Amino acid sequence: MFAFFRPAPHRETLPDEQIDSTYRRLRWQIFAGIFIGYAGYYLLRKNFSLAMPFLIEEEGYTRGQLGLAMSAIAISYGLSKFLMGLVSDRSNPRYFLPFGLLVSAGVMFVFGFAPWATSSVTMMFILLFINGWAQGMGWPPSGRTMVHWWSQKERGGVVSVWNVAHNVGGGLIGPLFLVGMGLFNDWHAAFYVPAAVALLVAVFAFMTMRDTPQSVGLPPIEQYKNDYPEGYDASHEKEFSTKEIFVKYILRNKMLWLIAFANVFVYLLRYGVLDWAPTYLKEVKHFTVDSTSWAYFFYEWAGIPGTLLCGWMSDKVFRGNRGLTGVVFMALVTVATVVYWLNPPGNPIVDMVALFSIGFLIYGPVMLIGLHALELAPKKAAGTAAGFTGLFGYLGGSVAASAAMGYTVDHFGWDGGFVLLIGACLLAIAFLIPTLWHKQIPSEER
Ligand SMILES: O=P(O)(O)OC[C@H](O)CO
């Protein structure tokens, strides 16, 4: 099956006078493909949660049952981001990314139109597991594309701008659902409306994306930008074997292990705050459902300026030191989390500002860890390196955000839950500190 995804063969190089214009045009086009493509993936990542109130009300499921079904996404996504990353590093992203989106949309159409899909927790778990697996086919081909089309000195900028695609897509789920409800007066619109949009996105991604520059007759980006990473030679343009990627560039990469562990705790905070915000705000701060939805929306969209600022600061202020930037943002997000916890009920503005600040500050470290992973491996192994951090973030952090957080709040109250979240911030900082001395050279000095 994987032969279908085989990397595109290199073509004869274009005449010199066409190189610059072709590179410029294709970089815009390809960026549009991976940005809109990844935003499309996020339309189908969390849309199940919008259908949950209806599944509870009309089909009698409990929160616990639906939470269990939802955990399938985090588990399979974490595994897939890594394992499909390994496949993606040896695949043509132009086929790989749209294919995953089509599978994900297929699952959502089943949810939308087949009554048996929501007939049991097992069935929902299986379908969501397949969806999570297909979702893992979005990040690695985007990463592979960025490291092949943008040189090292441009990468901080391009990765941070691309990274906001997931906030854009995640933030659009709610409005799309409202449009679907308006048009069809059917809560299953939570499934089939974003799936229909995702189909269009898959076609767009296929039309705009390309594999390597060499596959369209262009020189490698290092040559075009005269920007060579340390130790670069012709072998960097050859596809690696799976074993080579896994053993040489992943397992033996100490710095990658450190950021992967840091990612467990970054993701515990990311999802620990996001997933529990509606419950916490309603139970403790007495928010109405409307205010809770707005708070959720603010959290996601606050990540857009926050990520851009973090990427900019990482290059310009911290001079390419991704670890130090991550530590500063994690220290600030710890403060915002303490405010969110200790602010007494009755001050909703303070809660909103705290939640906005957490969203603003947490997506920077989320992006930096992905960027750092891309920088820690040669470009033919970059998707796997980022997938490796995702494996830890989802199987460790996201699963703990649901299970450990739920258990802690049940047994020790919300104070216990917040001690867990603050502990996660401190542990993320602890794992990032040893990376401070692994300094990246700032963009424009490379
Ligand atoms: O959590 P992920 O795997 O969807 O990644 C989100 C961001 O793009 C991380 O850089």
The ligand as an SDF file (V2000), in Angstrom:
LIG
                    3D

 10  9  0  0  0  0  0  0  0  0999 V2000
   -1.0810   18.6400   18.4500 O   0  0  0  0  0  0  0  0  0  0  0  0
   -0.7820   18.5150   16.9950 P   0  0  0  0  0  0  0  0  0  0  0  0
   -0.0270   17.2760   16.6610 O   0  0  0  0  0  0  0  0  0  0  0  0
   -1.9870   18.6680   16.1290 O   0  0  0  0  0  0  0  0  0  0  0  0
    0.1630   19.7000   16.6230 O   0  0  0  0  0  0  0  0  0  0  0  0
   -0.2740   20.9910   16.8930 C   0  0  0  0  0  0  0  0  0  0  0  0
    0.7670   21.9440   16.5090 C   0  0  0  0  0  0  0  0  0  0  0  0
    0.8830   22.0220   15.1460 O   0  0  0  0  0  0  0  0  0  0  0  0
    2.0860   21.5530   17.1010 C   0  0  0  0  0  0  0  0  0  0  0  0
    3.1370   22.2310   16.5450 O   0  0  0  0  0  0  0  0  0  0  0  0
  1  2  2  0
  2  3  1  0
  2  4  1  0
  2  5  1  0
  5  6  1  0
  6  7  1  0
  7  8  1  0
  7  9  1  0
  9 10  1  0
M  END
$$$$
